[in-house]
Amino acid sequence: MHKPNTKLGPAIMAGILDMLARHGYEAELKPGQFHMDLNLGHIQPLSPEIIGILRENGFEYCFLDKATYTDANGTIRCRSHFRRPY
């Protein structure tokens, strides 16, 4: 993982989360002591556009859960994990 050159401000993060929601992804942000985790729930495989936008903002793809989950609407989703160091 590389250390991003720019600090991720609240406005930038809000824009990323808004964009993900508009594309139909469920997003869960988990700040930690040394990094920030972003978990995405998705029905279809992640598009290269989404992965590219996250990489541009310092998030690196970590892994895809093999287990699926069911959201509040009863839709079966996969979960992908991204991490960004502080």
N, CA, C and O atoms as a DFTB+ gen file, in Angstrom:
344 C
 N C O
     1  1       0.824      -1.171       0.000
     2  2       0.000       0.000       0.000
     3  2       0.872       1.239       0.000
     4  3       1.889       1.290       0.692
     5  1       0.483       2.220      -0.762
     6  2       1.237       3.467      -0.763
     7  2       0.546       4.493       0.110
     8  3      -0.661       4.417       0.338
     9  1       1.308       5.445       0.594
    10  2       0.755       6.513       1.408
    11  2       0.295       7.627       0.477
    12  3       1.095       8.148      -0.301
    13  1      -0.997       8.006       0.544
    14  2      -1.480       9.057      -0.336
    15  2      -0.830      10.394      -0.021
    16  3      -0.498      10.684       1.128
    17  1      -0.657      11.195      -1.050
    18  2       0.001      12.492      -0.896
    19  2      -0.934      13.561      -0.348
    20  3      -0.474      14.548       0.225
    21  1      -2.226      13.379      -0.515
    22  2      -3.165      14.402      -0.093
    23  2      -3.998      13.921       1.083
    24  3      -4.278      12.731       1.229
    25  1      -4.383      14.876       1.915
    26  2      -5.261      14.563       3.028
    27  2      -6.683      14.484       2.492
    28  3      -7.104      15.322       1.694
    29  1      -7.406      13.489       2.931
    30  2      -8.784      13.289       2.488
    31  2      -9.698      14.091       3.399
    32  3      -9.958      13.697       4.536
    33  1     -10.186      15.219       2.893
    34  2     -11.048      16.087       3.690
    35  2     -12.478      15.585       3.729
    36  3     -12.866      14.729       2.933
    37  1     -13.264      16.120       4.658
    38  2     -14.661      15.691       4.792
    39  2     -15.484      15.934       3.521
    40  3     -16.342      15.120       3.178
    41  1     -15.232      17.041       2.825
    42  2     -15.993      17.329       1.613
    43  2     -15.680      16.320       0.508
    44  3     -16.577      15.900      -0.223
    45  1     -14.416      15.934       0.387
    46  2     -14.026      14.952      -0.628
    47  2     -14.638      13.595      -0.294
    48  3     -15.177      12.919      -1.170
    49  1     -14.551      13.199       0.977
    50  2     -15.117      11.912       1.389
    51  2     -16.627      11.897       1.195
    52  3     -17.184      10.889       0.759
    53  1     -17.298      13.007       1.514
    54  2     -18.753      13.086       1.308
    55  2     -19.088      12.947      -0.175
    56  3     -20.074      12.300      -0.530
    57  1     -18.276      13.547      -1.039
    58  2     -18.497      13.423      -2.486
    59  2     -18.326      11.988      -2.963
    60  3     -19.087      11.510      -3.804
    61  1     -17.323      11.304      -2.421
    62  2     -17.092       9.897      -2.798
    63  2     -18.268       9.038      -2.348
    64  3     -18.774       8.226      -3.123
    65  1     -18.709       9.210      -1.097
    66  2     -19.829       8.424      -0.586
    67  2     -21.117       8.712      -1.359
    68  3     -21.901       7.800      -1.619
    69  1     -21.336       9.974      -1.725
    70  2     -22.508      10.344      -2.521
    71  2     -22.464       9.670      -3.895
    72  3     -23.472       9.142      -4.362
    73  1     -21.297       9.691      -4.537
    74  2     -21.140       9.058      -5.846
    75  2     -21.403       7.555      -5.746
    76  3     -22.066       6.986      -6.614
    77  1     -20.893       6.911      -4.702
    78  2     -21.113       5.474      -4.521
    79  2     -22.597       5.175      -4.335
    80  3     -23.115       4.221      -4.914
    81  1     -23.279       5.983      -3.534
    82  2     -24.711       5.779      -3.300
    83  2     -25.504       5.950      -4.596
    84  3     -26.439       5.192      -4.854
    85  1     -25.136       6.939      -5.410
    86  2     -25.836       7.154      -6.691
    87  2     -25.640       5.982      -7.649
    88  3     -26.482       5.743      -8.514
    89  1     -24.545       5.257      -7.504
    90  2     -24.288       4.082      -8.351
    91  2     -24.872       2.798      -7.746
    92  3     -24.679       1.718      -8.305
    93  1     -25.581       2.898      -6.618
    94  2     -26.253       1.751      -6.029
    95  2     -25.429       0.927      -5.058
    96  3     -25.814      -0.193      -4.719
    97  1     -24.301       1.460      -4.605
    98  2     -23.457       0.739      -3.652
    99  2     -23.853       1.099      -2.223
   100  3     -24.239       2.234      -1.946
   101  1     -23.755       0.133      -1.324
   102  2     -23.842       0.424       0.100
   103  2     -22.410       0.668       0.562
   104  3     -21.504      -0.085       0.206
   105  1     -22.205       1.702       1.341
   106  2     -20.851       2.030       1.788
   107  2     -20.820       2.143       3.306
   108  3     -21.702       2.747       3.917
   109  1     -19.792       1.553       3.903
   110  2     -19.569       1.628       5.335
   111  2     -18.134       2.105       5.546
   112  3     -17.185       1.476       5.077
   113  1     -17.990       3.205       6.244
   114  2     -16.683       3.794       6.507
   115  2     -16.305       3.497       7.949
   116  3     -17.076       3.769       8.869
   117  1     -15.112       2.937       8.144
   118  2     -14.640       2.580       9.485
   119  2     -13.270       3.205       9.721
   120  3     -12.257       2.641       9.310
   121  1     -13.227       4.368      10.382
   122  2     -11.928       4.960      10.691
   123  2     -11.235       4.187      11.812
   124  3     -11.862       3.811      12.802
   125  1      -9.941       3.959      11.643
   126  2      -9.134       3.302      12.662
   127  2      -8.026       4.228      13.106
   128  3      -8.003       5.399      12.728
   129  1      -7.117       3.722      13.894
   130  2      -6.030       4.554      14.401
   131  2      -5.019       4.892      13.305
   132  3      -4.520       6.017      13.257
   133  1      -4.711       3.937      12.426
   134  2      -3.679       4.146      11.420
   135  2      -4.198       4.144       9.988
   136  3      -3.454       4.471       9.063
   137  1      -5.454       3.782       9.793
   138  2      -6.016       3.700       8.452
   139  2      -7.538       3.858       8.499
   140  3      -8.147       3.812       9.568
   141  1      -8.125       4.040       7.343
   142  2      -9.561       4.128       7.200
   143  2      -9.998       2.983       6.282
   144  3      -9.460       2.821       5.187
   145  1     -10.964       2.199       6.729
   146  2     -11.500       1.113       5.915
   147  2     -12.805       1.553       5.280
   148  3     -13.618       2.227       5.913
   149  1     -12.999       1.173       4.041
   150  2     -14.230       1.429       3.312
   151  2     -14.730       0.089       2.812
   152  3     -14.058      -0.581       2.028
   153  1     -15.916      -0.302       3.268
   154  2     -16.530      -1.552       2.836
   155  2     -17.679      -1.218       1.893
   156  3     -18.559      -0.427       2.232
   157  1     -17.666      -1.818       0.724
   158  2     -18.714      -1.573      -0.266
   159  2     -19.558      -2.813      -0.457
   160  3     -19.035      -3.907      -0.672
   161  1     -20.873      -2.638      -0.378
   162  2     -21.804      -3.701      -0.703
   163  2     -22.268      -3.489      -2.130
   164  3     -22.685      -2.387      -2.487
   165  1     -22.202      -4.532      -2.956
   166  2     -22.562      -4.369      -4.362
   167  2     -23.203      -5.638      -4.902
   168  3     -22.920      -6.744      -4.442
   169  1     -24.078      -5.450      -5.896
   170  2     -24.787      -6.562      -6.528
   171  2     -23.949      -7.126      -7.669
   172  3     -23.810      -8.341      -7.802
   173  1     -23.398      -6.246      -8.484
   174  2     -22.577      -6.644      -9.624
   175  2     -21.111      -6.377      -9.304
   176  3     -20.809      -5.646      -8.361
   177  1     -20.198      -6.961     -10.077
   178  2     -18.772      -6.673      -9.849
   179  2     -18.492      -5.167      -9.910
   180  3     -19.173      -4.420     -10.614
   181  1     -17.486      -4.748      -9.164
   182  2     -17.112      -3.331      -9.158
   183  2     -16.611      -2.905     -10.524
   184  3     -15.867      -3.635     -11.178
   185  1     -17.019      -1.730     -10.947
   186  2     -16.575      -1.216     -12.246
   187  2     -15.162      -0.651     -12.120
   188  3     -14.765      -0.203     -11.044
   189  1     -14.405      -0.671     -13.212
   190  2     -13.067      -0.061     -13.197
   191  2     -13.123       1.424     -12.836
   192  3     -12.186       1.950     -12.235
   193  1     -14.218       2.105     -13.199
   194  2     -14.378       3.527     -12.881
   195  2     -14.389       3.743     -11.367
   196  3     -13.714       4.640     -10.862
   197  1     -15.152       2.925     -10.645
   198  2     -15.239       3.059      -9.192
   199  2     -13.890       2.762      -8.545
   200  3     -13.438       3.506      -7.675
   201  1     -13.258       1.689      -8.964
   202  2     -11.944       1.334      -8.413
   203  2     -10.943       2.444      -8.695
   204  3     -10.139       2.776      -7.824
   205  1     -10.972       3.028      -9.897
   206  2     -10.070       4.119     -10.264
   207  2     -10.281       5.360      -9.404
   208  3      -9.313       5.977      -8.959
   209  1     -11.527       5.726      -9.169
   210  2     -11.825       6.901      -8.339
   211  2     -11.333       6.683      -6.916
   212  3     -10.766       7.588      -6.302
   213  1     -11.553       5.478      -6.391
   214  2     -11.082       5.196      -5.029
   215  2      -9.558       5.214      -4.961
   216  3      -8.993       5.729      -3.995
   217  1      -8.888       4.665      -5.962
   218  2      -7.411       4.680      -5.980
   219  2      -6.873       6.101      -6.066
   220  3      -5.881       6.433      -5.416
   221  1      -7.526       6.944      -6.869
   222  2      -7.105       8.345      -6.983
   223  2      -7.167       9.058      -5.634
   224  3      -6.434      10.019      -5.399
   225  1      -8.047       8.583      -4.750
   226  2      -8.210       9.197      -3.433
   227  2      -7.522       8.403      -2.331
   228  3      -7.821       8.583      -1.151
   229  1      -6.594       7.518      -2.719
   230  2      -5.742       6.843      -1.751
   231  2      -6.255       5.523      -1.216
   232  3      -5.592       4.910      -0.380
   233  1      -7.426       5.055      -1.671
   234  2      -7.951       3.776      -1.217
   235  2      -7.410       2.654      -2.087
   236  3      -7.469       2.730      -3.314
   237  1      -6.888       1.621      -1.458
   238  2      -6.390       0.455      -2.172
   239  2      -7.333      -0.711      -1.945
   240  3      -7.817      -0.922      -0.833
   241  1      -7.591      -1.469      -3.003
   242  2      -8.445      -2.644      -2.916
   243  2      -7.750      -3.708      -2.079
   244  3      -6.600      -4.055      -2.350
   245  1      -8.436      -4.229      -1.066
   246  2      -7.850      -5.255      -0.206
   247  2      -8.354      -6.650      -0.578
   248  3      -7.553      -7.521      -0.916
   249  1      -9.659      -6.871      -0.520
   250  2     -10.185      -8.189      -0.847
   251  2     -11.698      -8.155      -1.006
   252  3     -12.357      -7.195      -0.607
   253  1     -12.231      -9.204      -1.588
   254  2     -13.666      -9.426      -1.758
   255  2     -14.059     -10.553      -0.814
   256  3     -13.455     -11.626      -0.842
   257  1     -15.072     -10.317       0.024
   258  2     -15.571     -11.391       0.891
   259  2     -16.142     -12.512       0.045
   260  3     -16.829     -12.257      -0.945
   261  1     -15.867     -13.739       0.421
   262  2     -16.450     -14.879      -0.284
   263  2     -17.900     -15.082       0.128
   264  3     -18.695     -15.628      -0.637
   265  1     -18.249     -14.646       1.337
   266  2     -19.618     -14.772       1.821
   267  2     -20.440     -13.562       1.370
   268  3     -19.936     -12.439       1.346
   269  1     -21.685     -13.790       1.018
   270  2     -22.582     -12.699       0.645
   271  2     -23.436     -12.327       1.852
   272  3     -23.431     -13.023       2.867
   273  1     -24.168     -11.225       1.733
   274  2     -25.095     -10.827       2.780
   275  2     -26.364     -10.299       2.125
   276  3     -26.377     -10.006       0.930
   277  1     -27.418     -10.182       2.901
   278  2     -28.701      -9.686       2.414
   279  2     -28.941      -8.314       3.019
   280  3     -28.883      -8.150       4.238
   281  1     -29.214      -7.311       2.160
   282  2     -29.450      -5.961       2.668
   283  2     -30.876      -5.831       3.196
   284  3     -31.630      -6.805       3.197
   285  1     -31.248      -4.636       3.643
   286  2     -32.561      -4.399       4.250
   287  2     -33.709      -4.637       3.270
   288  3     -34.826      -4.938       3.690
   289  1     -33.447      -4.505       1.977
   290  2     -34.478      -4.717       0.959
   291  2     -34.561      -6.166       0.500
   292  3     -35.377      -6.493      -0.363
   293  1     -33.731      -7.037       1.061
   294  2     -33.742      -8.442       0.675
   295  2     -32.857      -8.766      -0.520
   296  3     -32.915      -9.874      -1.053
   297  1     -32.032      -7.802      -0.947
   298  2     -31.131      -8.007      -2.077
   299  2     -29.839      -8.664      -1.593
   300  3     -29.255      -8.241      -0.595
   301  1     -29.403      -9.690      -2.300
   302  2     -28.153     -10.360      -1.949
   303  2     -26.991      -9.563      -2.538
   304  3     -26.978      -9.257      -3.730
   305  1     -26.027      -9.233      -1.698
   306  2     -24.896      -8.404      -2.110
   307  2     -23.575      -9.063      -1.737
   308  3     -23.497      -9.887      -0.826
   309  1     -22.541      -8.671      -2.472
   310  2     -21.154      -9.016      -2.140
   311  2     -20.557      -7.832      -1.387
   312  3     -21.106      -6.731      -1.422
   313  1     -19.448      -8.055      -0.714
   314  2     -18.805      -6.972       0.030
   315  2     -17.318      -6.919      -0.342
   316  3     -16.599      -7.910      -0.213
   317  1     -16.868      -5.743      -0.806
   318  2     -15.466      -5.511      -1.114
   319  2     -14.877      -4.559      -0.079
   320  3     -15.552      -3.654       0.412
   321  1     -13.607      -4.782       0.239
   322  2     -12.942      -3.985       1.273
   323  2     -11.799      -3.178       0.660
   324  3     -10.997      -3.688      -0.122
   325  1     -11.753      -1.900       1.041
   326  2     -10.700      -0.983       0.627
   327  2     -10.093      -0.374       1.883
   328  3     -10.748      -0.290       2.921
   329  1      -8.832       0.051       1.782
   330  2      -8.146       0.656       2.930
   331  2      -7.330       1.849       2.451
   332  3      -6.734       1.832       1.374
   333  1      -7.322       2.890       3.292
   334  2      -6.527       4.087       3.031
   335  2      -5.744       4.429       4.287
   336  3      -6.345       4.676       5.333
   337  1      -4.412       4.450       4.212
   338  2      -3.621       4.849       5.378
   339  2      -3.762       6.353       5.627
   340  3      -4.010       7.127       4.703
   341  1      -3.599       6.747       6.883
   342  2      -3.641       8.186       7.212
   343  2      -2.335       8.822       6.876
   344  3      -2.164      10.024       7.076
